[in-house]
Amino acid sequence: MTTIRSMRTAMRRLVTVSQDSDEIVEAAPPVPMRELFRRFWPYTRGRRRWLIVISFMIVLGPVVDTAEIWLFKIVIDDMLVPRNLQLFLPIALAFVGLTLVSGVIGFADEVISTWVSERFLLNLRFDVFRHVQGLSLGFFERRKLGDILSRVTGDVEAVETFLLSGIATALSHVVQLVLYLGLLFYLRWDLTLLALVIAPLFWFTARRFAGPIKAASRERRRRSGSISATAEEAFGNIALVQAYNRQRWGQERFQRESLGRYRATMVSTRIGATFGPIVDVIELIGALVVMGLGTWELTQGRLTLGGLMVFLTLLSRLYSPIQGMSELSNTFFAASAGAERIVELLDQRPQVTEVAQPHRLRHVEGAVEFDGVHFRYPETTRSALSGVSFTAAPGETVALVGTSGAGKSTVAKLLLRFYDPDQGAIRLDGHDLRGIGLSDLRDHVAVVLQETLVLHGTVRENIAFGRPGATEREIIAAARAADAHDFVTGLPEGYDTVVGQRGRLLSGGQRQRLAIARAMIRDAPLLILDEPTTGLDAESGERILRPLRLLMSGRTTIVISHNLLSVRDASQIVFLEHGRVAGLGTHEELLASSPGYARLQLLHGPPNGASPVDELTP
């Protein structure tokens, strides 16, 4: 057992290195196997009758194999030894029949088992995806996207191995053991008992190897998630990485996680490679002892040649399921590591939840009220908002201004209920947002974000994303209103042009006009503009102003900006400093009453020096 101790030492070193390093992805907490079965067994609902069919075929397969082995005894004792060739035809027909039956069983078992497994994976993967998509924004801000993708893809398949394939294999081994043992006891019970003396060695050996295998499997799964997270981050920000010549940074992180997975894989492989030969030696010792005693019994006339050959054949078959059962525990441990990662994901709960009977929004006028709102992001110590209060009347434009980190974008996130306030209330038409259904609320809000989010798809699909089911006429009308129609028709395939991942085949101004068209077609009474012209040149910004004014007309608009020149004509300006309302009023009122606002004004030029590009409000 020195080898096993060395494997455990290697595993401890690997885990220690993992804990000492800057972990990109944390390991999922361990979950008892009984709990794993309880969590995932419901996904077999609707196909459990097919599991009965599969179980029947699993039982029937070894029965056919046992019958073929017994025919082999008849061939030796009743046909070859006495040279009775008259039995050749019926025996041959029996072999053909059993072979055909075995083929049919194997085909049916393969097809039905694959169908049940794939349907299980289909339902589980969809539920995991739906669950993750329903989690609050804070979850995605704290977790690595690559690790989430690794769990939704690779780790889901481990659950199927753990619950279905593993159980089917275990049942097959049990049936084989029962049949082979029954026939062995029928032939010679004393030799069978001798053969079973070494069976506990299989279980003891497997038990000694189980711990290191489980630890290595968990580490390998965690490192797989880290590799995906590292690659996603490096490739998703490739422009930044290349612009700053930080390719080596990405390569070192990727190499570190890949090396960690390599080490865990090698430890697991060495354990498995050691386990196999040990089991083979145990099996060989048992077979040689039985073979020696069986040969002596043959010379004494107490056992026929056919009986001895069949006994040895059955014995070799017997050790196979015993060895398989021993190895199966290791397979379960390896698969459970992936199942634990899925459980950890499914146990995540949204920070924002709906009430049992949410208020239904019908005709929304767009009156917004922040009433003493306090909010702090999870796992932070500083409040993002402290006692923020302001109102926006229907159709009014309210500007939120302040330096970076003042809490402006936090207001937008709370309006969309990405988070709920810790204290205070946010109301829409007098109704607390916490009492309104999430989907109902967001159906009445249109958003144009500072980070222009464009999907990989056609121009048409990106505009219609704002309102599924929009007609072609409505899509084109929204594009015209957003001043996007001309550049869209100039694209190679017009509205059917694929814009690339994150719209990278379009310019910044073009992406922003698509975002405005998407908000146009939504036609929501409440509009949120989060730094809509940031990052655009003067010409692009000027082209966007007219469609933005058209979009803002007639609806309640919350404009978020750090540039006072772009919002000085708003109906009301909320000046935020360190998460607090430091000033409230019109541009002129704040210049006179708020020193902080006046200082911010000086950073952006004289009050009358705004260019047409900066005139955002209608």
Phi, psi and omega in degrees: 000009177299322180299318181295319179298321179293324177296317180296322177298316178298321181292319178298319178298319181296315180294323179296316177300319180298318182287328181283333183281168176283096187291125175283321179231128179280152178288144177286146179293147180293148180229132178301148183299323179299321179292323177298316177299317182296324183287324189255346180301324179304339181286354175272357182300136181096344179231015183290331177295330176287332174296327176294318178297315179299318179298321178298318179291327177296323178287319184292326181301306177297330177297316178296317179299318179296320178297321178295320178296318180294326176299326179298323176296318179297321180300315183286307188283326187256345181240309185283311182298310178278358181059045180263089184285351180294339180275355185301311185296308179298324179292318179299316179297322179296318178297317180298315180298315179295324179295318178296315178299317179299320179295317179296316179298315180297318180295310182297318180297317181296314183292310183293318179298317179296319179297313180297316181296315182292323176294321176300311180297320181300312181292316181295314181298320179294318180295320178296316179298315180296319180297313181296320181294335179273356178287156183289162182302327182301327179298315182287335177284340182259341187250157177278127182297321181299322179293321177298316179297321179297322180289318182293333182260284188290317185290332177298321180295330177295329178297319179297317177300318182293320191262320187255297183300319180295318180293318179298318178295318179298317179297319178299317179296319181296315179299316179299317179300314182297313183293313183293320178295319179300316181289323178295316177297326179294321181286303179207106183291328182291318177294325180295316178298322178296320180293328183280351180299326184272354182303318179301335179297325178299312183293320180297316180297314180298321180295322180292331183270344190298314183301305179301324180295317181296317180297317179295322181294318178298316181295321180295319178296316180297317180293327177298317176297322179294322178297314179297318180296318180295315180295317181297318181292318181291315182285326179291338179241037187298325180296317179295316181299315182287323182297326180260010180053044181255028179300322180297325177302312179293322181294321181294319178294316180296319179295320180298314181289322178296321178294322177297318178292321178301315181295317179296320179295318180294320177299314179297319180294318179296322177296314179295320180293330176283322182298317183301305180300324178298316179295321179298320179296317178300316180297318181296318179300314179298317181294320181293320178297314181293321180297317179297313180292323179294322178295320177296319177297324179294318180293336179273358178079011180266001180210132180282163178297316178297320179297319179294317181296317179292322179299314179294323177296314179297324180295318178296323176291326181294317182293333180297309177292330176296315177296320179298319178296323178295315180289334184297325178299321177294322177297318178299317180298318181295316181290327181295334178298318176290321179297323179297323179292326177289319178299317180299325178288316181291337180281349176292137181241143179298140175289333179254121181238160180262150175287164184299319180232084183292151177289135180268126177276130178247269177269109183262124178273329176104019177284123183245137178222126169258123186237096177057047186279126172244140179204139174226133180294146179303144176064025174236162182253340183261137179288136177277326177225141180224105175064038182282127178222133172191166179228155174226117180285158179305130179081359184271150176255119178246129181256135174253118184233162180153170179287171178299136180087006181284341179114010184296308181292334176297323177301317179296319180295324178289324178297324179274000182058038166292331174222163172249147179294150176285324176219160180083188184214151173240128185238146173237117185054036177086355182259129176299131182301331181291344177261004180254140177299141183302310182295323180295316178299309186288339174294340183254015180233135171246146187226136168236110189267160176298317174273104185291111182265116179236136183274155173286107183175193181278166175301317180302314181295325180290322178289315181291349177299334179289333178207095180303140180091002179296143181281167179298321180297318180293324178295315180293321178297319178293321178295320178296316181297330180269009181058038181249345187298318184297312181289331179293316180293340177276353177287158185308318181239024176059229182290348178266008179288131176278126189271355179086168181297128182059022176067032186290348177276358179248159175282169179300317179294322179294318177298319181293324178291327173296320179295323178292319177298322178296321177288325178300313186289340177288326176053050182268151181285344181239128184237135176242122178246112182254098180048058189291341181249006180295136177087358180260149176286172186301317182294316179294319179297321180294323180292333183277337185299315183298311177295330177294317178299319179295321179294322183283338186297125174083004179226153178293127185235130173252112181257126180252125182202152172259354183259111184294330182296335184275351186227011189292346178261013178294153179301323181210140179242130176253114181264119183253137173224121178053040176081006180241154176282110181262352179189147182212125180157196177278174181302312183294320180297319181290323177301326183275332189249344186240106179300323179295320177294319179297318177298319179296325179297321181296332180290340184246019175097175182293154184303328183260013184263017183285139175273165178303332180297327185277349181281095187268324186281149182286000000 
